[in-house]
Amino acid sequence: MKIRINERLRELRIKSGYTQNQIAKILNIDRSTYSYYELGKTTPDVSALIILAKVFNISINELLADESGPSSVADSNIKSSYVRGKKNSSHIYELSPLEKELVGLFRACSEDEKAKWLSALKSCVTTKRAKRSTQSSKNP
């Protein structure tokens, strides 16, 4: 039984804890457009598939793979059972909707963009801490 991309997208989205609206925001499309992807009425373009793979924290090959495919070698059983047994690394249920969107957008960025965003966030936090420290030393 082959899994179709629409079923795969729905499964990954649900396992990852995202709503259709959150994924649509990350892709910068209408929720209805994303809904059509999951219903199989339309198919995401290549750039959207690449972003979705990043958001779900899997390779593009894993996103497009036929999950019912046979194991390639006998030794792969150890590896495949480990992969099946490991915690979903894109699981973000504990985060607020805004935090989920931030994580999804961050995952969709290139490595250079991620480094720039992290640097900017660190600078923001450092500045905030410095201001608090200055204020607390003025008010004994």
N, C-alpha and C positions, 0 to 999 in steps of 0.2 A: 504494500500500500504506500503510494507516494504522498508525502505531505505537500500541500500547495503553499505558495508564499503567503497567501492571505491567512491561512490557518496558522502558519509559523509566526507571522507578525502578531496575531492576536494572542497566541500562547506566550510569546516572549514578553509582550507588553504586560499581560496579567501577572506572569511570574515575577516580573521586575517591579511591579507595584505602581505602574503608571496608568493614568487615565488616557482615553483617546485625545482629550483636549490638551493634556500636557505634551503628548508626543507631537500633536499638530503644531503647538506653539514652538517646540524645538525645531521642527521642520519648516516653520514659517508658512504654514498652509492652513486652510480652514479645517475645522474638525470634521466636517462632512466629507472633505476630500480624503482625509485619513480613514474615515469610516468606510469609504468605498474601497480602500486598499484591503481592509480586513474582510469586507464582504466579497471581494474578488471581482468587483465591477470595473476597477481600474488597477493598474500595476504601478508601483513607484518607479521613478526613473533611477538610473544608476547612481546619481549623486545622492538621492534620498536613501537608497539602499546602503550606501557607504556610511551615511550619518546614522542610520538606524542600527547598523552593526556596532558602531562606536557607542551609541547610547545604551545598547543592550550588553555591551562589553564582550562581544564575540567577534570572531573574524567574519569577513564577508562570505567566505566558504561555508562557515557554520550556519550563517543565516540562510544561505541558498541550498544547503545540503539536503539530500533525501535521507531523512532520519532512519528509514527502514533498510538502508544499505547494509550489506554483509560486512562482518569484520574482515580486515585485510590480512592479518596474520594471526596465528594461534597465540603468540605472546601478547597480542594487543588486549586480551581479556583483562589482564591486570590493569592496564592503563584505562580501558574503557569503564571498568567498574569504579575506578577511582574518580573519573570524570563524572560519571553518573551520580556518585555518592557525595561529591563535594558540594558545598553550599553554593547557591546561585550567587555569583560575585556581582551581579547587578541588582540584587535585592535591596530596595531602599524604602520599604514600608514605614520605617520608623521616622522618616523625614517629613517635614511639612510640605505642602504643595509647592511653595516657593523654593524650598531647598531641593526638591526633586527636579524642578525645572532647571535650577542652577547646575545640578550634577549632570543632567542630560545635555545641557548646552556646553558645559565644560568638556564632556566626553566627545562632543562633536567637533571640538577645536583641534587644530594641528598642535604638535608638540611645542612649537615656538609660541603660538597663541596662548597655550596653557601656561607656559613659563611667564609670559607677560602679565596674564591675569593674576597668577599667584603672587607675583612681585607687587602688583598694584594693591591686592588685598592685604598682603603683609604690611605694606607701607601705610595703608589706612589704619590697620590695627595698631601698629607701632605709634603712629601719630596720636591716635585716641588715647593710648596708654600714657604717652608723654604729657598730654594735656591734663589727664586725671592726676598724674603724679605732681605736676606743677600746682594744680588747684589744691590738692590735699596738703602740700607743704605751706601754702599761703594761709590755710585755715587750720591752725593747730587745735 
